[in-house]
Amino acid sequence: MSRLIICLCFLALHSACTKAQPENQSKIVVGAAQFSEYLPLLEGKRIALLVNQTSMVDDSHLVDTLLSVNNSQELGIVIDKVFAPEHGFRGQADAGEQVSNGIDSNTGIPIISLYGKNKKPTPEQLKGLDWVIFDTQDVGARFYTYISTMHYVMQACAENGVKMMILDRPNPNGMYVDGPVLDMKQQSFVGIHPIPIVHGLTVGELAQMINGERWLDSTVTCDLSVISMQNYDHTMTYSLPVKPSPNLPNDLSIALYPSLCLFEGTAISVGRGTYAPFQQIGHPDFANDSPYSFTPVSIDGMSKYPKHQDKKCFGIDFSKEPISYGFSLKHLIDYYHKYEAKDKYFNNFFKKLAGTDQLEQQIKDGMSEEEIRATWQEDLSAYRMMRKGYLLYEDFE
């Protein structure tokens, strides 16, 4: 135990010497940096980590940090394997791209993909483990698949008697709640919980909600520990130090993502196949409506087969606008009215992203955004009340 105390003192000093951060987040200490809270729980244990490129402690990846601590202090922690979500362990795979199992070349640790056919760890993959540690940066939108992966791992841990630890991180869209609540008839990997599009929770808070509301199959509960942050609350904006996925490269794309991702279920491009995805929208047929244009091309590691590949798209550039946090249907509705082939505007993916079959029909029926919003307020109010019971941090309301 004396080695662990020395180790924690060293890590605390290291954490205090970080490079300068924006003022509103300079004091935030993420769960992964709360070494005194979780290293004692891991001493002598066999663990797996569900991590990706966002799992950083200052300038070091969590895997490297734990290996360094373990090797220098002989804590007896065995990192058995790494589970990787969508985009892979190093975050270099395109959205929807198959991620293969393998060995991490830096550490020699086996990597098991939890994206594709194997979304849930098998009993064999969990055999002998004491803990699965989740440390992955979410962006606060229901259809961002890291939280679906978290759900499946909680389910597997509950079924196999393995403890799960969430190392909490800020939600960059955590300062509001909005959008239709998922109708469970539309449940899918891009919408697995009955929550609104913008859920206003950190992953730690959401994990507690999953347990508390008995959303796991057979109403089992996961033996869960959440390592919460210091000095974070839901009134804060947060600039992510590492892009959470290849097509969310900056703060603007993350802020626009809850609204613009719905265009993935339409004929409209959101700029995949450019270096400004989720910061522009357009279509090849809108040449007469806008002087702004972009041309999607195949970009390895970002978008190999983008919508409207090699075709000039005309539309809107959001990159010169100030960052504004909020969920909007304005452009989705406007572009439906502008698009001539109305029967081809929506595709089969839209209902899954929207989480309801009503939104598509409401837009087709000519309802205004204000009228559409009114139809989801009752469900949203009930969600807000439920949410309050799982908050770990000061709220915006």
Secondary structure as UniProt FT lines:
FT   HELIX           2..16
FT   HELIX           23..25
FT   TURN            26..27
FT   HELIX           31..33
FT   HELIX           35..42
FT   TURN            43..44
FT   STRAND          46..51
FT   TURN            53..54
FT   STRAND          56..57
FT   TURN            58..59
FT   STRAND          60..61
FT   HELIX           62..73
FT   STRAND          78..84
FT   TURN            86..91
FT   TURN            95..96
FT   STRAND          102..103
FT   TURN            105..107
FT   STRAND          110..113
FT   HELIX           123..126
FT   TURN            127..128
FT   STRAND          131..135
FT   TURN            142..143
FT   HELIX           146..160
FT   STRAND          163..167
FT   TURN            172..175
FT   STRAND          178..181
FT   HELIX           184..186
FT   TURN            189..190
FT   STRAND          196..198
FT   HELIX           203..212
FT   TURN            213..214
FT   HELIX           217..219
FT   STRAND          224..227
FT   TURN            234..235
FT   TURN            246..247
FT   HELIX           251..260
FT   HELIX           261..265
FT   TURN            272..273
FT   TURN            277..278
FT   STRAND          280..283
FT   HELIX           284..286
FT   TURN            287..289
FT   STRAND          293..294
FT   TURN            300..302
FT   TURN            307..310
FT   STRAND          313..317
FT   TURN            319..320
FT   HELIX           330..338
FT   HELIX           342..344
FT   TURN            348..349
FT   HELIX           350..354
FT   HELIX           358..364
FT   TURN            365..366
FT   HELIX           369..388
FT   TURN            389..390
//
